[in-house]
Amino acid sequence: TGESKSKYNCLSEKGGVENNGFVQNEAFEDKETDTSSQEEMPKTCSILVDPVAVEETVLKPYAGMPKEVLLQFSSQARYRVTREILFWLIIAASVALVGATIAIIALSPKCLDWWQASPIYQIYPRSFKDSDMDGNGDLKGIQEKLDHITYLNIKTIWITSFFKSPLKDLGYGAEDFYDIDPIFGSMRDFENLIAAIHDKGLKVIMDLIPNHTSDKHWWFQLSRNRTGKYTDYYIWQDCVQAAGSVIPPNNWVSVFGNSSWQFDEVRQQCYFHQFGKEQPDLNFRSPDVRQEIHDIIKFWLGKGVDGFSFGTVKFLLEATHLRDEPPVNKSQNGVMYTITAYSQLHHDYTTTQVGLHDIIRSFRHTMNEFSREPGRYRFMGSHDDEKEDIEATMMYYGTPFIQEADFPFNFNLINMKNLSGNSIFEAVDLWMRNMPAGKWPNWAVGSPNAARLSTRIGYEFADVMNMLLLTLPGTPVTYYGEEIGMENIASENVSEEHATLAEKSPMQWNGEVNAGFTEGNSSWLPVHFNYRSINVEVVVFAPCSAKQ
């Protein structure tokens, strides 16, 4: 500008030298060094500089700035709002990503465990396979037939009770919880069976009935003699004796009928039994009894068992007040001797008492101690058929925070009175609608305590029900022989002693004598007369051979 030119011209007028760029001016250098020849100093000239222009010049960045200049710019805020927005966006995105990851892990279904991945095959050992020709199935017999189970692509075997027992009520009244009944073999046979099962990649669960023992059990023998802590191992009450008969403490009736109180001559008191008089109920209000059951669980888990089915658990506790249970027919109220059948009473004081589920949770806790090893989760099922109370059944799943059974066994398909599409839908819907969220269903069409599938619905429909069993969500539970359509043996072929065992006839392996169940002269129960046409070789293997 004109003003700038006048300012810089002042230098020329006063003897100043203009230096353009970085080129050294030799004349100026000479003049500057030869100061002795100058007589007077040049007069100064004031230069007017615009402060705004200088500030703009200093603060304006340029390429190749040295470090010292760059640091001046770094201490001054630039794009402050933009940087803060980006910072908080990154934080929010990180939090959202972590939250989404946790939600996906929590909500996504976990991988199926072994008890969910295949059907459970229930075996009544006395009727599966006889290995020593005595007419009774045994543990070695099960081991001999493991290939049949693996051929069916079954991964879990459920063996019903094989404890040492007088074999009353299918052997569920144990005489010794730590030993094998000789009719089934020895502890070495059991250990070999467990090893063989695991070698084939299978799992095994076993029955445990903690509610009662046999009256031959040494606990009961000590209790009836009032020996130490065993005095209160069972439920004892004083009875009134009059005219040679015993008047029980109340009107409670056993599952098998008649009074659930039995007088003991040794102790001179009555003991309580929910089932047969040979099966006295344990007193689960005793801490010593509860500890005994936990020790039994640990013993068998230590032997390699992969899980338990706990049966009759709803009977573990009874009311301590011993009041009469209300009769179904109110006209019988107060008339004790007219009530002899289990169905005649509402069992408000002898089933599902307060504290029952605390005991079941303690079983779960003990089993979890053996589930810490990867791949060795221990399954727990409960086995109580609450036909009339689905809500009571669902309680055995536990709560969202406290686990009990992995599932209570489901017998809705067995309990159907009439087979139809609607009845099947209702049976399935009843379970699925009431099952707690996140729990696992199961379905059974056969059981040692119910007529065989083919007998109930007809042989022609057995395959349809088996197919349904395999297509429903959850774990299928099948009973030995249902895969080939076995039927109940006729009542005329069963002695009075075995009248309730028609669904437990020997497994029909082939068309040979005794259906291949035993090489002995006879079997403990007769085989079904149709064994030549309905057996494993014909039904399972023959169709496969024909296809090949």
VOLO-564360 format. One line per field, with one value per residue (C-alpha): residue number from 1; residue in three letters; chain; y, x, z. Coordinates in nm, 3 decimals. Layout:
nr = NUM|...
rest = ALA|...
kette = A|...
y = Y|...
x = X|...
z = Z|...
//
This chain:
nr = 1|2|3|4|5|6|7|8|9|10|11|12|13|14|15|16|17|18|19|20|21|22|23|24|25|26|27|28|29|30|31|32|33|34|35|36|37|38|39|40|41|42|43|44|45|46|47|48|49|50|51|52|53|54|55|56|57|58|59|60|61|62|63|64|65|66|67|68|69|70|71|72|73|74|75|76|77|78|79|80|81|82|83|84|85|86|87|88|89|90|91|92|93|94|95|96|97|98|99|100|101|102|103|104|105|106|107|108|109|110|111|112|113|114|115|116|117|118|119|120|121|122|123|124|125|126|127|128|129|130|131|132|133|134|135|136|137|138|139|140|141|142|143|144|145|146|147|148|149|150|151|152|153|154|155|156|157|158|159|160|161|162|163|164|165|166|167|168|169|170|171|172|173|174|175|176|177|178|179|180|181|182|183|184|185|186|187|188|189|190|191|192|193|194|195|196|197|198|199|200|201|202|203|204|205|206|207|208|209|210|211|212|213|214|215|216|217|218|219|220|221|222|223|224|225|226|227|228|229|230|231|232|233|234|235|236|237|238|239|240|241|242|243|244|245|246|247|248|249|250|251|252|253|254|255|256|257|258|259|260|261|262|263|264|265|266|267|268|269|270|271|272|273|274|275|276|277|278|279|280|281|282|283|284|285|286|287|288|289|290|291|292|293|294|295|296|297|298|299|300|301|302|303|304|305|306|307|308|309|310|311|312|313|314|315|316|317|318|319|320|321|322|323|324|325|326|327|328|329|330|331|332|333|334|335|336|337|338|339|340|341|342|343|344|345|346|347|348|349|350|351|352|353|354|355|356|357|358|359|360|361|362|363|364|365|366|367|368|369|370|371|372|373|374|375|376|377|378|379|380|381|382|383|384|385|386|387|388|389|390|391|392|393|394|395|396|397|398|399|400|401|402|403|404|405|406|407|408|409|410|411|412|413|414|415|416|417|418|419|420|421|422|423|424|425|426|427|428|429|430|431|432|433|434|435|436|437|438|439|440|441|442|443|444|445|446|447|448|449|450|451|452|453|454|455|456|457|458|459|460|461|462|463|464|465|466|467|468|469|470|471|472|473|474|475|476|477|478|479|480|481|482|483|484|485|486|487|488|489|490|491|492|493|494|495|496|497|498|499|500|501|502|503|504|505|506|507|508|509|510|511|512|513|514|515|516|517|518|519|520|521|522|523|524|525|526|527|528|529|530|531|532|533|534|535|536|537|538|539|540|541|542|543|544|545|546|547|548
rest = THR|GLY|GLU|SER|LYS|SER|LYS|TYR|ASN|CYS|LEU|SER|GLU|LYS|GLY|GLY|VAL|GLU|ASN|ASN|GLY|PHE|VAL|GLN|ASN|GLU|ALA|PHE|GLU|ASP|LYS|GLU|THR|ASP|THR|SER|SER|GLN|GLU|GLU|MET|PRO|LYS|THR|CYS|SER|ILE|LEU|VAL|ASP|PRO|VAL|ALA|VAL|GLU|GLU|THR|VAL|LEU|LYS|PRO|TYR|ALA|GLY|MET|PRO|LYS|GLU|VAL|LEU|LEU|GLN|PHE|SER|SER|GLN|ALA|ARG|TYR|ARG|VAL|THR|ARG|GLU|ILE|LEU|PHE|TRP|LEU|ILE|ILE|ALA|ALA|SER|VAL|ALA|LEU|VAL|GLY|ALA|THR|ILE|ALA|ILE|ILE|ALA|LEU|SER|PRO|LYS|CYS|LEU|ASP|TRP|TRP|GLN|ALA|SER|PRO|ILE|TYR|GLN|ILE|TYR|PRO|ARG|SER|PHE|LYS|ASP|SER|ASP|MET|ASP|GLY|ASN|GLY|ASP|LEU|LYS|GLY|ILE|GLN|GLU|LYS|LEU|ASP|HIS|ILE|THR|TYR|LEU|ASN|ILE|LYS|THR|ILE|TRP|ILE|THR|SER|PHE|PHE|LYS|SER|PRO|LEU|LYS|ASP|LEU|GLY|TYR|GLY|ALA|GLU|ASP|PHE|TYR|ASP|ILE|ASP|PRO|ILE|PHE|GLY|SER|MET|ARG|ASP|PHE|GLU|ASN|LEU|ILE|ALA|ALA|ILE|HIS|ASP|LYS|GLY|LEU|LYS|VAL|ILE|MET|ASP|LEU|ILE|PRO|ASN|HIS|THR|SER|ASP|LYS|HIS|TRP|TRP|PHE|GLN|LEU|SER|ARG|ASN|ARG|THR|GLY|LYS|TYR|THR|ASP|TYR|TYR|ILE|TRP|GLN|ASP|CYS|VAL|GLN|ALA|ALA|GLY|SER|VAL|ILE|PRO|PRO|ASN|ASN|TRP|VAL|SER|VAL|PHE|GLY|ASN|SER|SER|TRP|GLN|PHE|ASP|GLU|VAL|ARG|GLN|GLN|CYS|TYR|PHE|HIS|GLN|PHE|GLY|LYS|GLU|GLN|PRO|ASP|LEU|ASN|PHE|ARG|SER|PRO|ASP|VAL|ARG|GLN|GLU|ILE|HIS|ASP|ILE|ILE|LYS|PHE|TRP|LEU|GLY|LYS|GLY|VAL|ASP|GLY|PHE|SER|PHE|GLY|THR|VAL|LYS|PHE|LEU|LEU|GLU|ALA|THR|HIS|LEU|ARG|ASP|GLU|PRO|PRO|VAL|ASN|LYS|SER|GLN|ASN|GLY|VAL|MET|TYR|THR|ILE|THR|ALA|TYR|SER|GLN|LEU|HIS|HIS|ASP|TYR|THR|THR|THR|GLN|VAL|GLY|LEU|HIS|ASP|ILE|ILE|ARG|SER|PHE|ARG|HIS|THR|MET|ASN|GLU|PHE|SER|ARG|GLU|PRO|GLY|ARG|TYR|ARG|PHE|MET|GLY|SER|HIS|ASP|ASP|GLU|LYS|GLU|ASP|ILE|GLU|ALA|THR|MET|MET|TYR|TYR|GLY|THR|PRO|PHE|ILE|GLN|GLU|ALA|ASP|PHE|PRO|PHE|ASN|PHE|ASN|LEU|ILE|ASN|MET|LYS|ASN|LEU|SER|GLY|ASN|SER|ILE|PHE|GLU|ALA|VAL|ASP|LEU|TRP|MET|ARG|ASN|MET|PRO|ALA|GLY|LYS|TRP|PRO|ASN|TRP|ALA|VAL|GLY|SER|PRO|ASN|ALA|ALA|ARG|LEU|SER|THR|ARG|ILE|GLY|TYR|GLU|PHE|ALA|ASP|VAL|MET|ASN|MET|LEU|LEU|LEU|THR|LEU|PRO|GLY|THR|PRO|VAL|THR|TYR|TYR|GLY|GLU|GLU|ILE|GLY|MET|GLU|ASN|ILE|ALA|SER|GLU|ASN|VAL|SER|GLU|GLU|HIS|ALA|THR|LEU|ALA|GLU|LYS|SER|PRO|MET|GLN|TRP|ASN|GLY|GLU|VAL|ASN|ALA|GLY|PHE|THR|GLU|GLY|ASN|SER|SER|TRP|LEU|PRO|VAL|HIS|PHE|ASN|TYR|ARG|SER|ILE|ASN|VAL|GLU|VAL|VAL|VAL|PHE|ALA|PRO|CYS|SER|ALA|LYS|GLN
kette = A|A|A|A|A|A|A|A|A|A|A|A|A|A|A|A|A|A|A|A|A|A|A|A|A|A|A|A|A|A|A|A|A|A|A|A|A|A|A|A|A|A|A|A|A|A|A|A|A|A|A|A|A|A|A|A|A|A|A|A|A|A|A|A|A|A|A|A|A|A|A|A|A|A|A|A|A|A|A|A|A|A|A|A|A|A|A|A|A|A|A|A|A|A|A|A|A|A|A|A|A|A|A|A|A|A|A|A|A|A|A|A|A|A|A|A|A|A|A|A|A|A|A|A|A|A|A|A|A|A|A|A|A|A|A|A|A|A|A|A|A|A|A|A|A|A|A|A|A|A|A|A|A|A|A|A|A|A|A|A|A|A|A|A|A|A|A|A|A|A|A|A|A|A|A|A|A|A|A|A|A|A|A|A|A|A|A|A|A|A|A|A|A|A|A|A|A|A|A|A|A|A|A|A|A|A|A|A|A|A|A|A|A|A|A|A|A|A|A|A|A|A|A|A|A|A|A|A|A|A|A|A|A|A|A|A|A|A|A|A|A|A|A|A|A|A|A|A|A|A|A|A|A|A|A|A|A|A|A|A|A|A|A|A|A|A|A|A|A|A|A|A|A|A|A|A|A|A|A|A|A|A|A|A|A|A|A|A|A|A|A|A|A|A|A|A|A|A|A|A|A|A|A|A|A|A|A|A|A|A|A|A|A|A|A|A|A|A|A|A|A|A|A|A|A|A|A|A|A|A|A|A|A|A|A|A|A|A|A|A|A|A|A|A|A|A|A|A|A|A|A|A|A|A|A|A|A|A|A|A|A|A|A|A|A|A|A|A|A|A|A|A|A|A|A|A|A|A|A|A|A|A|A|A|A|A|A|A|A|A|A|A|A|A|A|A|A|A|A|A|A|A|A|A|A|A|A|A|A|A|A|A|A|A|A|A|A|A|A|A|A|A|A|A|A|A|A|A|A|A|A|A|A|A|A|A|A|A|A|A|A|A|A|A|A|A|A|A|A|A|A|A|A|A|A|A|A|A|A|A|A|A|A|A|A|A|A|A|A|A|A|A|A|A|A|A|A|A|A|A|A|A|A|A|A|A|A|A|A|A|A|A|A|A|A|A|A|A|A|A|A|A|A|A|A|A|A|A|A|A|A|A|A|A|A|A|A|A|A|A|A|A|A|A|A|A|A|A|A|A|A|A|A|A|A|A|A|A|A|A|A|A|A|A|A|A|A|A
y = 0.000|0.362|0.399|0.101|0.232|0.565|0.388|0.182|0.472|0.639|0.389|0.492|0.859|0.821|0.613|0.274|-0.015|-0.236|-0.609|-0.822|-1.185|-1.361|-1.235|-1.068|-0.709|-0.667|-0.289|-0.287|-0.526|-0.306|0.001|-0.173|-0.286|0.037|0.240|0.448|0.643|0.757|1.091|1.071|0.805|0.793|0.933|0.695|0.670|0.559|0.276|0.250|-0.116|-0.232|-0.465|-0.663|-0.738|-0.853|-1.081|-1.236|-1.293|-1.459|-1.686|-1.802|-2.158|-2.263|-2.581|-2.684|-2.499|-2.573|-2.753|-2.436|-2.268|-2.583|-2.609|-2.262|-2.380|-2.702|-2.504|-2.328|-2.494|-2.582|-2.767|-2.802|-2.882|-3.129|-3.311|-3.340|-3.473|-3.735|-3.833|-3.894|-4.074|-4.316|-4.371|-4.429|-4.668|-4.865|-4.895|-4.998|-5.261|-5.410|-5.407|-5.572|-5.842|-5.917|-5.924|-6.161|-6.396|-6.384|-6.424|-6.661|-7.033|-7.222|-7.538|-7.847|-8.048|-8.429|-8.485|-8.261|-8.392|-8.740|-8.965|-9.125|-9.503|-9.647|-10.003|-10.228|-10.439|-10.758|-10.784|-10.656|-10.937|-11.236|-11.313|-11.600|-11.816|-11.773|-11.621|-11.270|-10.980|-10.830|-10.561|-10.779|-10.833|-10.458|-10.436|-10.711|-10.514|-10.167|-10.194|-10.207|-9.879|-9.707|-9.837|-9.647|-9.333|-9.306|-9.137|-9.170|-9.484|-9.468|-9.779|-9.833|-9.934|-10.211|-10.160|-10.458|-10.511|-10.769|-10.666|-10.546|-10.280|-10.331|-10.315|-9.948|-10.025|-10.049|-10.272|-10.121|-9.804|-9.883|-10.229|-10.407|-10.670|-11.009|-11.083|-10.806|-10.881|-10.727|-10.385|-10.493|-10.566|-10.218|-10.056|-10.250|-10.143|-9.776|-9.800|-9.968|-9.708|-9.422|-9.589|-9.576|-9.209|-9.275|-9.145|-9.326|-9.209|-9.420|-9.421|-9.309|-9.329|-9.133|-9.137|-9.480|-9.791|-10.156|-10.270|-10.495|-10.193|-10.174|-9.814|-9.942|-10.223|-9.972|-9.729|-9.985|-10.057|-9.683|-9.691|-9.351|-9.107|-9.376|-9.351|-9.074|-9.192|-9.296|-9.152|-9.314|-9.242|-9.398|-9.613|-9.702|-10.074|-10.192|-10.539|-10.683|-10.424|-10.113|-9.774|-9.557|-9.191|-9.058|-9.149|-9.130|-9.399|-9.550|-9.537|-9.912|-9.876|-9.918|-9.735|-9.592|-9.678|-10.015|-10.134|-10.261|-10.520|-10.437|-10.063|-10.084|-9.788|-9.738|-9.635|-9.443|-9.579|-9.404|-9.726|-10.089|-10.177|-10.325|-9.974|-9.739|-9.369|-9.189|-8.883|-8.601|-8.353|-8.516|-8.353|-8.690|-8.851|-8.569|-8.607|-8.981|-8.919|-8.665|-8.919|-9.176|-8.928|-8.856|-9.227|-9.309|-8.993|-9.091|-9.426|-9.242|-9.210|-8.913|-8.829|-8.933|-8.960|-8.885|-9.063|-9.012|-8.681|-8.524|-8.769|-8.665|-8.453|-8.490|-8.243|-8.265|-8.191|-8.533|-8.402|-8.618|-8.552|-8.427|-8.691|-8.647|-8.752|-8.518|-8.763|-8.981|-8.703|-8.837|-9.198|-9.335|-9.700|-9.637|-9.482|-9.746|-9.626|-9.360|-9.182|-9.124|-8.849|-8.510|-8.551|-8.205|-8.320|-8.603|-8.456|-8.139|-7.989|-7.663|-7.725|-7.996|-7.786|-7.680|-8.048|-8.091|-7.781|-7.932|-8.243|-8.013|-7.839|-8.170|-8.278|-7.946|-8.023|-8.301|-8.089|-7.856|-8.069|-7.965|-8.208|-8.385|-8.207|-8.424|-8.449|-8.435|-8.538|-8.570|-8.847|-8.757|-8.789|-8.500|-8.590|-8.326|-8.040|-7.914|-7.614|-7.843|-8.035|-7.718|-7.621|-7.898|-7.690|-7.445|-7.066|-6.839|-6.795|-7.128|-7.447|-7.776|-8.055|-8.016|-8.133|-8.328|-8.628|-8.564|-8.841|-8.640|-8.854|-9.168|-9.035|-8.958|-9.141|-9.118|-9.102|-8.828|-8.529|-8.297|-8.496|-8.500|-8.127|-8.064|-8.281|-8.102|-7.756|-7.808|-7.867|-7.599|-7.335|-7.391|-7.461|-7.174|-6.958|-7.088|-7.442|-7.764|-7.998|-8.376|-8.638|-9.004|-9.264|-9.562|-9.639|-9.939|-9.818|-9.795|-10.028|-10.051|-9.813|-10.079|-10.214|-9.870|-9.740|-10.040|-10.177|-9.997|-9.657|-9.724|-9.599|-9.282|-9.204|-9.282|-9.043|-8.776|-8.833|-8.760|-8.446|-8.264|-8.000|-8.133|-8.468|-8.790|-9.061|-9.414|-9.744|-10.059|-10.254|-9.957|-9.922|-10.257|-10.230|-10.477|-10.535|-10.629|-10.999|-11.146|-11.169|-11.547|-11.582|-11.400|-11.547|-11.365|-11.257|-11.084|-10.950|-10.590|-10.666|-10.720|-10.426|-10.563|-10.881|-10.982|-10.795|-10.973|-10.995|-11.265|-11.553|-11.818|-11.982|-11.724|-11.452|-11.453|-11.301|-11.593|-11.916|-12.074|-12.294|-12.016|-11.644|-11.476|-11.357|-11.528|-11.364|-11.242|-11.504|-11.275|-11.273|-11.464|-11.181|-10.884|-10.880|-10.674|-10.890|-10.873|-10.517|-10.332|-10.523|-10.710|-10.391|-10.249|-10.571|-10.563|-10.206|-10.301
x = 0.000|0.099|0.143|0.377|0.589|0.634|0.740|1.004|1.124|1.221|1.502|1.649|1.622|1.809|2.086|1.936|2.002|1.722|1.788|1.572|1.546|1.841|2.110|2.389|2.459|2.834|2.815|2.611|2.856|3.151|2.977|2.874|3.230|3.394|3.236|3.546|3.508|3.159|3.134|2.778|2.520|2.222|1.902|1.641|1.311|0.994|0.811|0.440|0.332|-0.029|-0.064|-0.349|-0.141|0.149|-0.076|-0.224|0.125|0.247|-0.055|-0.103|0.035|0.237|0.386|0.719|0.676|0.956|0.877|0.889|0.622|0.408|0.396|0.244|-0.049|-0.093|-0.177|-0.465|-0.805|-0.910|-1.232|-1.306|-1.675|-1.609|-1.347|-1.577|-1.859|-1.631|-1.495|-1.837|-1.956|-1.666|-1.742|-2.111|-2.033|-1.795|-2.053|-2.321|-2.089|-2.011|-2.381|-2.483|-2.218|-2.344|-2.705|-2.626|-2.441|-2.719|-3.010|-2.870|-2.940|-2.644|-2.511|-2.712|-2.578|-2.555|-2.891|-3.057|-2.891|-3.042|-3.320|-3.294|-3.335|-3.481|-3.387|-3.546|-3.231|-3.402|-3.576|-3.316|-3.061|-2.956|-2.584|-2.553|-2.855|-3.037|-3.340|-3.283|-3.142|-2.824|-2.558|-2.337|-2.636|-2.673|-2.305|-2.346|-2.621|-2.467|-2.423|-2.801|-2.830|-2.558|-2.722|-3.037|-2.822|-2.908|-2.652|-2.806|-2.908|-3.136|-3.109|-3.382|-3.302|-3.044|-2.954|-2.941|-3.304|-3.570|-3.714|-4.043|-4.208|-3.958|-3.665|-3.713|-3.695|-3.318|-3.156|-2.814|-2.763|-2.394|-2.421|-2.553|-2.821|-2.661|-2.936|-2.787|-2.420|-2.143|-1.986|-1.709|-1.974|-2.114|-1.772|-1.707|-2.046|-1.976|-1.638|-1.792|-2.070|-1.823|-1.591|-1.876|-1.936|-2.259|-2.388|-2.572|-2.821|-2.965|-3.268|-3.244|-3.549|-3.453|-3.798|-3.776|-3.568|-3.642|-3.730|-3.424|-3.193|-2.953|-3.062|-3.412|-3.283|-3.089|-3.382|-3.633|-3.389|-3.348|-2.974|-2.803|-2.871|-3.059|-3.347|-3.505|-3.403|-3.765|-4.105|-4.229|-4.548|-4.728|-5.027|-5.329|-5.382|-5.731|-5.885|-5.585|-5.594|-5.388|-5.548|-5.318|-5.242|-5.455|-5.637|-5.335|-5.344|-5.054|-5.033|-5.103|-5.410|-5.498|-5.333|-4.986|-4.897|-4.751|-4.699|-4.349|-4.326|-3.965|-4.005|-4.371|-4.456|-4.597|-4.375|-4.497|-4.482|-4.619|-4.584|-4.564|-4.530|-4.188|-4.073|-4.061|-4.028|-3.711|-3.738|-3.605|-3.645|-3.337|-3.008|-2.835|-3.075|-3.024|-2.648|-2.675|-2.851|-2.589|-2.318|-2.499|-2.518|-2.145|-2.061|-2.229|-2.115|-1.766|-1.823|-1.879|-2.259|-2.356|-2.683|-2.980|-3.353|-3.487|-3.818|-4.110|-3.963|-4.301|-4.333|-4.011|-4.181|-4.501|-4.678|-4.565|-4.909|-5.044|-5.395|-5.634|-5.629|-5.960|-6.163|-6.273|-6.623|-6.711|-6.962|-6.666|-6.518|-6.426|-6.491|-6.138|-6.200|-6.414|-6.117|-5.887|-5.797|-5.539|-5.779|-6.029|-5.821|-5.684|-5.316|-5.259|-5.035|-4.832|-4.710|-4.530|-4.481|-4.303|-3.928|-3.946|-3.783|-3.505|-3.411|-3.419|-3.201|-2.951|-2.937|-2.865|-2.590|-2.420|-2.438|-2.294|-1.982|-1.916|-2.006|-1.707|-1.494|-1.548|-1.772|-1.884|-2.210|-2.424|-2.789|-3.070|-3.427|-3.722|-3.974|-4.314|-4.622|-4.844|-5.136|-5.372|-5.137|-4.916|-4.803|-4.668|-4.475|-4.322|-4.188|-3.929|-3.755|-3.663|-3.660|-3.477|-3.204|-3.204|-3.188|-3.344|-3.400|-3.289|-3.642|-3.917|-4.005|-4.315|-4.577|-4.856|-4.847|-4.874|-5.162|-5.385|-5.715|-5.817|-5.581|-5.667|-5.509|-5.678|-5.571|-5.209|-5.221|-5.365|-5.100|-4.817|-4.966|-5.026|-4.655|-4.521|-4.764|-4.675|-4.303|-4.090|-3.912|-3.571|-3.631|-3.608|-3.904|-3.909|-4.158|-4.211|-4.439|-4.328|-4.252|-4.208|-4.521|-4.759|-4.894|-4.677|-4.739|-4.863|-5.101|-5.244|-5.294|-5.247|-4.942|-5.032|-4.998|-4.678|-4.445|-4.652|-4.615|-4.244|-4.207|-4.399|-4.172|-3.866|-4.010|-4.135|-3.903|-3.700|-3.560|-3.745|-3.759|-3.828|-3.865|-3.683|-3.882|-4.094|-3.865|-3.994|-4.354|-4.346|-4.678|-4.783|-4.784|-5.130|-5.250|-5.303|-4.929|-4.841|-4.857|-5.043|-4.707|-4.619|-4.965|-4.844|-4.544|-4.709|-4.513|-4.180|-4.158|-3.815|-3.672|-3.742|-3.408|-3.477|-3.705|-3.516|-3.623|-3.704|-3.669|-3.290|-3.326|-3.164|-2.989|-3.127|-3.433|-3.672|-3.696|-3.823|-4.127|-4.261|-4.185|-4.474|-4.617|-4.553|-4.176|-4.109|-4.251|-4.176|-3.814|-3.501|-3.371|-3.699|-3.812|-3.480|-3.224|-3.430|-3.566|-3.215|-3.083|-3.363|-3.277|-2.915
z = 0.000|-0.031|0.341|0.360|0.077|0.254|0.570|0.396|0.180|0.501|0.533|0.203|0.278|0.605|0.462|0.532|0.303|0.169|0.191|-0.032|0.075|0.235|-0.010|0.180|0.082|0.063|0.056|0.369|0.533|0.449|0.572|0.888|0.968|0.882|1.158|1.226|0.902|0.979|1.148|1.261|1.327|1.096|1.233|1.335|1.160|1.330|1.149|1.200|1.211|1.217|1.528|1.373|1.066|1.283|1.491|1.180|1.047|1.368|1.428|1.074|1.038|0.740|0.602|0.745|1.074|1.320|1.642|1.852|1.640|1.619|1.999|2.015|1.803|2.006|2.320|2.153|2.110|1.759|1.667|2.038|2.002|1.721|1.924|2.227|2.013|1.858|2.199|2.351|2.041|2.073|2.444|2.374|2.089|2.312|2.589|2.338|2.189|2.531|2.625|2.300|2.350|2.701|2.582|2.297|2.531|2.790|2.550|2.293|2.356|2.495|2.341|2.429|2.720|2.701|2.873|2.613|2.298|2.267|2.401|2.746|2.738|3.059|3.153|3.412|3.469|3.581|3.243|2.996|2.947|3.154|3.136|3.385|3.289|3.622|3.449|3.587|3.393|3.536|3.493|3.273|3.047|3.001|2.912|2.652|2.476|2.468|2.091|2.052|2.242|2.039|1.718|1.819|1.851|2.219|2.442|2.789|2.980|3.282|3.502|3.760|4.116|4.165|4.533|4.763|4.852|4.942|4.600|4.745|4.528|4.240|4.479|4.572|4.944|4.977|5.234|5.163|4.957|4.915|4.762|4.453|4.493|4.416|4.164|3.945|4.005|4.209|4.258|4.020|3.756|3.809|3.776|3.455|3.320|3.395|3.221|2.915|2.896|2.909|2.659|2.407|2.477|2.666|2.999|3.276|3.535|3.815|4.040|4.401|4.628|4.942|5.104|5.266|5.320|5.366|5.717|5.678|5.662|5.954|6.021|6.096|6.313|6.525|6.532|6.658|6.942|7.017|6.950|6.962|6.682|6.489|6.735|6.529|6.181|6.120|6.212|6.532|6.724|7.016|6.925|7.133|7.183|7.261|7.250|7.072|6.790|6.730|6.687|6.466|6.553|6.265|5.943|5.710|5.441|5.244|4.866|4.860|5.082|5.452|5.737|5.686|6.049|6.145|6.502|6.587|6.861|6.945|7.001|7.106|6.881|6.533|6.246|5.943|5.587|5.278|5.076|5.189|5.556|5.470|5.364|5.664|5.584|5.683|5.905|5.687|5.970|6.119|6.005|6.039|5.790|5.540|5.572|5.512|5.179|5.076|5.151|4.935|4.647|4.676|4.687|4.357|4.183|4.290|4.118|3.791|3.772|3.554|3.725|3.936|3.905|4.253|4.300|4.540|4.657|4.728|5.021|5.197|5.464|5.664|5.887|6.248|6.395|6.278|6.214|6.013|5.641|5.499|5.318|4.959|5.063|5.347|5.486|5.592|5.804|6.147|6.054|6.048|5.972|5.664|5.483|5.339|4.989|4.910|4.674|4.955|5.116|5.022|5.108|5.249|5.534|5.380|5.049|4.934|5.278|5.354|5.343|5.076|4.806|5.044|5.068|4.689|4.644|4.885|4.662|4.367|4.561|4.640|4.276|4.161|4.362|4.110|3.805|3.815|3.587|3.222|3.038|3.356|3.437|3.666|3.567|3.821|3.749|3.983|3.947|4.090|3.877|3.988|3.765|3.899|3.985|3.703|3.910|4.181|3.914|3.771|4.112|4.079|3.811|4.086|4.044|3.798|4.060|4.249|4.044|4.149|3.896|3.537|3.471|3.647|3.435|3.225|3.200|3.038|2.725|2.938|3.147|2.848|2.888|2.523|2.227|1.980|1.814|2.061|2.366|2.246|2.181|2.527|2.693|2.512|2.554|2.927|2.985|2.751|2.876|3.244|3.212|3.354|3.097|2.997|3.124|2.924|2.853|2.829|2.715|2.799|2.642|2.850|3.213|3.447|3.625|3.329|3.063|2.753|2.465|2.223|2.487|2.560|2.207|1.977|1.797|1.472|1.641|1.837|1.563|1.526|1.896|1.886|1.593|1.784|2.083|1.868|1.707|2.017|2.166|2.458|2.568|2.469|2.735|2.616|2.798|2.688|2.429|2.314|2.011|1.880|2.000|2.290|2.465|2.817|2.884|2.942|3.299|3.273|3.208|3.528|3.876|4.152|4.297|3.969|3.882|3.859|3.641|3.302|3.152|3.278|3.073|2.938|2.640|2.313|2.135|1.878|1.788|1.982|2.308|2.575|2.309|2.347|2.693|2.871|2.781|3.096|3.115|3.216|3.283|3.598|3.403|3.091|2.756|2.542|2.306|2.004|2.054|1.729|1.518|1.746|1.847|1.785|1.500|1.308|1.380|1.397|1.192|0.931|0.763|0.746|0.587|0.331|0.232|0.183
//
